[in-house]
Amino acid sequence: MPEGPSILLMKESLQKFVGEKVVESQGNAKFDKEILENNVLKEIRTFGKQTYLIFSKVAVRIHLLMFGSYSVDEQTKPDKNLRLSLVFKKGAIYFYSCSVKLVDSEFLSKIDWEADVMSDQWNPEKAKQKLLANPKMMACDALMNQDIFSGVGNIIKNEVLFRIGVQPESLLGNLPSEKLEDLITEARNYSFDFLKWKRDFVLKKHWLVHTKSVCPKCGEKLVKKQTGLGKRRSFYCINDQKLY
């Protein structure tokens, strides 16, 4: 599943269509695609792992889920995978194997944009209050909680927890105050590092523990385990990451 930084890169690649009118719309998304035709794409906004294509009276929410993808100017996958295509005078956007839904302005107004770790509106104090309100929540679940850290995915989770020296199954209520602050700070910091490395095509070269087998600090074998309520893969070192 693409994480927040990858979604920002997608937004950058689609930005050339802002201000352009949709000439034709097709795909197997379950709504009347004609509603988008002859409408101008006014803005593209992202919220964590979601992308919103905003028109005058309606918006399209795109969530790539686990296996979704997109292409620009050329359809690269068969029609059966095509959820939505938007054709403009000077190009087109194609979305495949993803969730595509229509939403209205009221829906957009209810989004907590301050929860997006990569947004200029990011509010670390609000994130802290949400963490303090869930003392029995595991650190791994907290980082993957899109209401707290929108945009954080499994790669960021594993790398952040290694950076701050915390095991994924640590309970938030047991974390010292400085570790809680580190969790919040590094969730954002690593997300922007991820963006830079992804843009330079060197992201995997910078992974310290994600999908790795040996700790880069002590050389001991890393633990690979499904953790938290979501049972997502965690990679961590029992020597260099403390269980709180």
Secondary structure, DSSP 8 states (H G I E B T S, - for coil): ---HHHHHHHHHHHGGGTT-B--EEESSSSS-GGGGTT-B--EEEEETTEEEEE-SS-EEEEE-TTT-EEEESS--S-GGGEEEEEEETTEEEEEESSEEEEE-HHHHHTS-GGGBTTSTT--HHHHHHHHHT-TTSBHHHHHH-TTTSBT--HHHHHHHHHHHTB-TT-BGGGS-HHHHHHHHHHHHHHHHHHHHHHHTT-TGGG-SSTT-SB-TTT--B-EEEEETTTTEEEEE-TTTSB--
